[in-house]
């Protein structure tokens, strides 16, 4: 059980990777019902703002927490994070969770299911990622493939690089510079330099107007290939 998912526990790296921090309160789900063996989360939750705590945790009903699905508490936290993410600021009160104004229409139904007052009825976050159309976009497919690019077979990588050209116009320049191009450079540097990969990198470079970035990060790579 993570138990601390909110605006302040998610960190974004220079390459736009989202990472969870504050893992010192991570606890064993089954152990939360053992009053004589307090888990880190049970000891640390007083330091977590009340709006991020589902009802059963706020009331210290540890047996109810243990009887609920292991992901129930973190489903509530994910709902809080979604609210804060689209609002663009941390929540100040639990009542703000009722506000659907900033949340995309396609997410609203599942968002409300994450925040059910009954732990057993909350939506499993894994189902949210698998079935909600909000996460099935070309951009998500590209980012997901990039996360595993080095592990992919050469045929898959070449197919990906060839298809990347058709998606360039719909991708924001900052994402190309900070995420896609560095991942492509790393894949080519530590793998086989195929024509498809090199062509895709040259196409990506054309989308970046930052000359300093080109001189410091891209040009040395191209010279190394030569």
C-alpha positions in Angstrom: 0.0 0.0 0.0 1.5 3.3 -1.1 -1.0 5.5 0.7 0.5 8.9 -0.2 -0.4 9.5 -3.9 -1.0 13.2 -4.4 0.4 16.3 -6.2 3.4 16.4 -3.9 4.5 12.8 -4.2 5.0 12.7 -8.0 8.2 14.0 -9.5 8.9 14.8 -13.1 12.5 14.2 -14.5 14.3 16.3 -17.1 13.2 13.8 -19.7 9.6 14.1 -18.6 9.4 10.7 -16.9 6.9 10.7 -14.0 8.2 9.0 -10.9 6.7 8.3 -7.5 8.7 9.2 -4.4 8.3 9.0 -0.6 8.4 5.2 -0.5 9.4 5.0 3.2 5.7 4.7 4.1 5.1 1.7 1.8 3.3 -1.0 3.8 2.2 -4.6 3.5 -1.6 -4.7 2.9 -2.3 -7.7 5.1 -0.3 -6.3 8.0 -2.4 -3.2 8.4 -4.9 -5.1 10.5 -2.3 -6.1 13.1 -2.6 -3.6 15.9 0.5 -5.0 17.6 2.6 -4.7 14.4 2.0 -1.1 13.1 3.0 -0.6 9.5 4.9 2.4 8.3 1.8 3.8 6.6 -0.2 3.6 9.8 2.6 5.4 11.7 3.1 8.1 9.1 -0.5 8.8 7.9 -1.0 11.6 10.5 1.6 13.5 8.4 -0.6 13.1 5.2 -3.2 15.8 4.7 -6.7 14.7 5.5 -8.1 15.2 2.0 -5.8 12.5 0.7 -7.1 9.9 3.1 -10.1 7.7 2.3 -12.7 7.4 5.0 -11.6 4.1 6.4 -8.1 5.3 6.9 -9.2 8.7 8.3 -11.2 6.8 10.9 -8.3 4.4 11.6 -10.5 1.4 10.7 -7.4 -0.8 9.9 -9.4 -4.0 9.7 -11.6 -2.5 7.1 -8.5 -1.4 5.2 -7.1 -4.9 5.3 -10.4 -6.5 4.2 -10.7 -4.2 1.2 -8.8 -4.8 -2.0 -5.1 -4.0 -1.7 -5.4 -1.1 -4.2 -8.5 0.5 -2.7 -6.6 3.1 -0.7 -4.3 4.1 -3.6 -7.4 4.2 -5.9 -8.6 7.1 -3.7 -5.2 8.7 -3.9 -5.2 8.4 -7.7 -8.6 10.2 -7.8 -7.1 13.0 -5.7 -4.1 13.2 -8.0 -6.3 13.3 -11.1 -8.3 16.2 -9.6 -5.1 18.1 -8.7 -3.4 17.3 -12.1 -6.1 18.9 -14.2 -6.8 21.6 -11.7 -3.1 22.5 -11.8 -2.8 23.0 -8.0 -2.9 21.0 -4.8 -6.3 20.3 -3.1 -7.1 22.2 0.1 -10.3 20.3 1.1 -11.9 16.9 0.3 -15.0 18.8 -1.0 -13.0 19.8 -4.1 -13.2 16.1 -5.3 -16.8 16.7 -6.3 -15.7 19.3 -8.8 -15.7 17.8 -12.3 -15.2 21.1 -14.2 -11.5 20.6 -15.0 -11.5 16.8 -15.6 -11.9 15.6 -19.2 -15.3 14.2 -19.9 -14.0 10.8 -20.9 -12.3 10.4 -17.5 -15.2 11.7 -15.3 -17.0 8.4 -14.8 -14.0 6.3 -13.9 -12.7 9.2 -11.7 -15.9 9.1 -9.6 -15.5 5.3 -9.3 -12.0 5.7 -7.9 -13.5 7.9 -5.1 -16.3 5.6 -4.0 -17.0 5.8 -0.2 -17.0 2.0 -0.1 -13.5 0.6 -0.7 -14.8 -2.6 -2.3 -16.6 -0.6 -5.0 -13.6 1.6 -6.0 -12.3 1.1 -9.5 -9.0 -0.9 -9.8 -6.4 1.6 -11.2 -5.2 -1.1 -13.6 -8.7 -1.3 -15.2 -8.6 2.5 -15.6 -5.4 2.3 -17.6 -6.6 -0.7 -19.7 -10.1 0.3 -20.6 -10.4 4.1 -20.6 -10.1 5.5 -24.1 -8.3 8.6 -22.6 -5.1 6.5 -22.4 -5.4 4.9 -25.9 -3.9 7.6 -28.0 -1.1 7.8 -30.5 0.9 9.9 -28.1 0.6 7.3 -25.3 1.6 4.5 -27.7 4.7 6.4 -28.6 5.7 7.2 -25.0 5.0 3.6 -23.9 7.1 2.2 -26.8 10.0 4.6 -26.0 10.1 3.4 -22.4 11.0 -0.1 -23.7 12.7 0.9 -26.9 16.1 -0.7 -26.2 14.5 -4.0 -25.3 12.5 -4.2 -28.6 13.6 -6.4 -31.5 15.3 -4.6 -34.4 12.3 -5.2 -36.7 9.9 -3.6 -34.1 12.3 -0.6 -33.7 12.5 0.0 -37.4 8.8 -0.2 -37.8 8.4 2.3 -35.0 10.9 4.7 -36.4 9.3 4.6 -39.8 5.9 5.3 -38.4 7.2 8.2 -36.2 7.5 10.5 -39.2 3.8 10.6 -39.8 3.2 11.6 -36.1 5.7 14.4 -35.8 3.3 17.3 -36.7 0.9 16.3 -33.9 3.7 16.2 -31.2 4.7 19.2 -29.1 8.2 20.4 -29.7 9.2 20.3 -26.0 8.2 16.6 -25.9 10.3 15.8 -28.9 13.3 17.6 -27.5 13.1 16.3 -23.9 11.7 12.8 -24.4 11.5 11.4 -27.9 14.8 12.5 -29.4 17.0 11.6 -26.4 15.3 8.1 -26.3 15.9 7.7 -30.0 19.6 8.8 -29.7 20.1 6.3 -26.8 18.5 3.5 -28.8 20.7 4.1 -31.8 23.9 4.6 -29.7 23.5 1.3 -27.9 22.0 -0.7 -30.7 22.2 -1.1 -34.4 22.2 2.1 -36.4 19.5 1.4 -39.0 18.5 3.6 -41.9 15.0 4.0 -40.5 16.3 5.1 -37.1 18.8 7.6 -38.5 16.2 9.1 -40.8 13.8 9.4 -37.9 16.4 11.2 -35.8 17.1 13.6 -38.5 13.4 14.3 -38.9 13.1 14.8 -35.1 16.1 17.2 -35.2 14.2 19.4 -37.7 11.4 19.9 -35.1 13.8 21.3 -32.5 14.6 25.0 -32.9 17.0 25.1 -29.9 20.5 25.6 -31.5 22.3 25.1 -28.1 20.6 21.8 -27.6 21.5 20.7 -31.1 25.2 21.7 -30.7 25.5 20.1 -27.2 23.5 16.9 -27.5 22.8 16.1 -31.2 25.8 17.2 -33.1 28.4 15.2 -31.0 26.2 12.1 -31.6 26.1 12.6 -35.4 29.9 13.1 -35.4 30.4 9.9 -33.4 28.3 8.0 -36.0 30.5 9.4 -38.8 
